[in-house]
Amino acid sequence: MTRRAIAYLRVSTTEQALSGLGLDAQRSAIETECARQGWDLVATIADEGVSGSKAPAKRAGLADALDRIGSGEAEILVALRLDRLGRDAVDVLNLTKSTEVALVDFPADLTTPAGRMVLTVLAGAAELERGLISERTRAAMAEAKRRGVHCGRARVMPDEIRARILEAHAAGQSLNGIARDLNDQGVPTAHGGAKWYPGTVRRVVLSA
């Protein structure tokens, strides 16, 4: 009996969702993989402009896909990469325990013990790196404040903050998500302001 699959696509930014480029690339790769495996692709579901830091239940598309698999419409959830499923290690591991998942760009079979070990290591490493970036950013800002770095209008954005924003954007984090993280950690804007907005982050990305 042919196994049935549901494709799950996700892009973090509104710009990606409107252009369709990120979604098109994911869709094409998943369709190719399903054809190679001989799976029947019964549905393609996308979360457009949604951060991977959100829990699966809070993403309408992913929640729908999981419900449809749970009801027997399909057996396998297929995504392009680990970060399309999520950016929280616990969320990703719990999801793959309850649902059979296939990742196109992944070095192991997730249905095997070895594959789950690789998944655990990679998911944990990704979360650790994000935490270290946040920690380094906070330390840099604290040191700058200790040295009495001027926070007036003429201030230029520190290289570490610009690099952090560009790295987060390249990794697929939404403009809203980046702004929220910077605000949560008390990172001042380039001109010393206390509030980041998605438009502010967007200007940094476009100026790179």
C-alpha positions as CSV (number, residue, x, y, z in Angstrom):
1,M,0.0,0.0,0.0
2,T,1.4,3.4,-1.0
3,R,2.2,5.6,2.0
4,R,0.6,9.0,2.1
5,A,2.5,12.2,3.0
6,I,1.6,15.8,3.9
7,A,4.2,18.5,3.0
8,Y,4.8,21.2,5.6
9,L,6.3,24.5,4.4
10,R,7.3,27.5,6.5
11,V,8.8,30.9,5.9
12,S,9.4,33.5,8.7
13,T,9.0,36.8,7.0
14,T,6.2,38.5,5.2
15,E,8.6,39.3,2.3
16,Q,9.4,35.7,1.8
17,A,5.7,34.8,1.9
18,L,4.8,37.4,-0.7
19,S,7.7,36.5,-3.0
20,G,6.9,32.8,-2.8
21,L,10.6,32.0,-3.4
22,G,11.2,30.3,-0.1
23,L,8.0,28.4,-0.3
24,D,8.6,27.4,-3.9
25,A,12.0,26.0,-3.1
26,Q,10.7,23.9,-0.2
27,R,7.7,22.7,-2.2
28,S,9.9,21.5,-5.1
29,A,12.4,19.7,-2.9
30,I,9.6,17.9,-1.0
31,E,7.8,16.9,-4.2
32,T,11.0,15.4,-5.6
33,E,11.6,13.5,-2.4
34,C,8.1,12.1,-2.2
35,A,8.4,10.9,-5.8
36,R,11.7,9.3,-5.1
37,Q,10.3,7.5,-2.0
38,G,7.1,6.5,-3.8
39,W,4.9,8.4,-1.4
40,D,1.5,9.8,-2.3
41,L,1.6,13.6,-1.5
42,V,-2.0,14.2,-0.5
43,A,-1.6,17.8,0.8
44,T,0.8,20.7,1.0
45,I,0.3,23.1,4.0
46,A,2.3,26.2,4.7
47,D,2.8,28.7,7.6
48,E,3.6,32.0,5.9
49,G,5.4,34.7,7.8
50,V,5.5,32.6,11.0
51,S,8.5,32.2,13.3
52,G,9.8,28.8,14.0
53,S,10.2,29.7,17.7
54,K,6.4,29.4,18.0
55,A,5.2,26.1,19.5
56,P,3.6,23.7,16.9
57,A,0.1,24.1,18.4
58,K,0.4,27.9,17.9
59,R,1.2,27.6,14.2
60,A,-2.1,27.2,12.3
61,G,-0.6,25.3,9.4
62,L,1.5,22.9,11.4
63,A,-1.4,22.2,13.8
64,D,-3.6,21.5,10.8
65,A,-1.1,19.1,9.3
66,L,-0.7,17.2,12.5
67,D,-4.4,17.0,13.0
68,R,-4.9,15.6,9.5
69,I,-2.2,13.0,10.1
70,G,-3.7,12.1,13.5
71,S,-7.1,11.6,11.7
72,G,-5.5,9.1,9.3
73,E,-5.4,11.3,6.2
74,A,-1.7,10.6,5.9
75,E,1.1,8.8,7.7
76,I,4.1,11.0,7.2
77,L,4.9,14.7,7.7
78,V,7.6,15.9,5.3
79,A,9.6,19.1,5.7
80,L,12.7,20.4,4.0
81,R,14.9,21.0,7.0
82,L,14.9,20.7,10.8
83,D,14.5,24.5,11.2
84,R,11.3,24.5,9.2
85,L,9.7,22.3,11.9
86,G,10.9,24.6,14.7
87,R,13.7,26.2,16.6
88,D,13.1,24.9,20.0
89,A,14.7,21.5,20.7
90,V,12.1,20.2,23.0
91,D,9.2,21.1,20.6
92,V,11.0,19.4,17.7
93,L,11.8,16.3,19.7
94,N,8.3,16.0,21.1
95,L,6.8,16.4,17.6
96,T,8.9,13.7,16.1
97,K,8.0,11.3,18.9
98,S,4.3,11.6,18.2
99,T,4.4,11.9,14.5
100,E,6.5,10.2,11.8
101,V,8.6,12.9,10.2
102,A,10.8,12.9,7.2
103,L,13.2,15.7,6.5
104,V,14.6,16.1,2.9
105,D,17.8,17.8,4.0
106,F,18.8,15.6,6.9
107,P,21.7,13.1,7.3
108,A,19.8,10.2,8.9
109,D,16.5,8.3,8.9
110,L,14.4,9.6,11.8
111,T,12.6,6.3,12.2
112,T,15.8,4.6,13.5
113,P,17.4,5.0,16.9
114,A,20.6,6.4,15.2
115,G,18.5,8.9,13.3
116,R,16.8,10.1,16.5
117,M,20.2,10.5,18.2
118,V,21.4,12.7,15.4
119,L,18.2,14.7,15.6
120,T,18.6,15.2,19.3
121,V,22.2,16.3,18.9
122,L,21.5,18.8,16.1
123,A,18.4,20.2,17.7
124,G,20.3,20.8,21.0
125,A,23.3,22.3,19.2
126,A,21.1,24.7,17.3
127,E,19.4,25.9,20.5
128,L,22.7,26.2,22.3
129,E,24.2,28.4,19.5
130,R,21.2,30.7,19.7
131,G,21.6,31.0,23.5
132,L,25.3,31.7,23.2
133,I,24.6,34.5,20.6
134,S,22.2,36.1,23.0
135,E,24.6,35.7,25.9
136,R,27.5,37.3,23.9
137,T,25.2,40.1,22.9
138,R,24.1,40.9,26.4
139,A,27.8,40.8,27.6
140,A,28.9,43.1,24.9
141,M,26.1,45.6,25.7
142,A,26.9,45.5,29.4
143,E,30.6,46.2,28.7
144,A,29.7,49.0,26.4
145,K,27.4,50.5,29.1
146,R,30.2,50.1,31.7
147,R,32.6,52.0,29.6
148,G,30.1,54.8,29.2
149,V,29.5,54.4,25.5
150,H,27.4,57.3,24.2
151,C,23.8,56.4,23.4
152,G,22.9,59.7,21.7
153,R,21.4,60.3,18.2
154,A,24.8,60.1,16.5
155,R,25.5,56.6,17.7
156,V,26.4,54.0,15.1
157,M,25.0,50.5,15.5
158,P,27.6,48.1,17.0
159,D,29.0,45.5,14.6
160,E,27.9,42.7,16.9
161,I,24.3,43.8,16.9
162,R,24.3,44.3,13.2
163,A,25.8,40.8,12.8
164,R,23.3,39.3,15.1
165,I,20.4,40.8,13.2
166,L,21.7,39.6,9.8
167,E,22.5,36.1,11.2
168,A,19.0,35.8,12.7
169,H,17.4,36.9,9.4
170,A,19.5,34.6,7.3
171,A,18.5,31.7,9.6
172,G,14.8,32.5,8.8
173,Q,13.7,34.4,11.9
174,S,11.0,36.9,11.2
175,L,11.5,40.7,11.5
176,N,8.9,40.7,14.3
177,G,10.8,37.9,16.1
178,I,14.2,39.7,15.9
179,A,12.7,42.9,17.1
180,R,11.0,41.1,20.0
181,D,14.2,39.4,21.1
182,L,16.2,42.6,21.0
183,N,13.5,44.4,23.1
184,D,13.3,41.5,25.6
185,Q,17.1,41.7,26.2
186,G,17.1,45.5,26.5
187,V,19.3,46.1,23.5
188,P,19.2,49.8,22.5
189,T,18.7,50.8,18.9
190,A,21.5,52.5,16.8
191,H,20.3,55.9,18.0
192,G,19.9,54.9,21.7
193,G,16.2,54.2,21.5
194,A,14.6,51.7,23.8
195,K,12.2,50.1,21.3
196,W,12.9,48.0,18.2
197,Y,10.3,47.7,15.5
198,P,10.1,45.3,12.5
199,G,10.7,48.2,10.2
200,T,13.9,49.2,12.1
201,V,15.2,45.6,11.7
202,R,14.2,45.6,8.0
203,R,16.3,48.7,7.4
204,V,19.4,47.0,8.9
205,V,18.8,43.9,6.7
206,L,18.4,46.0,3.5
207,S,21.5,48.1,4.3
208,A,23.7,45.0,4.5
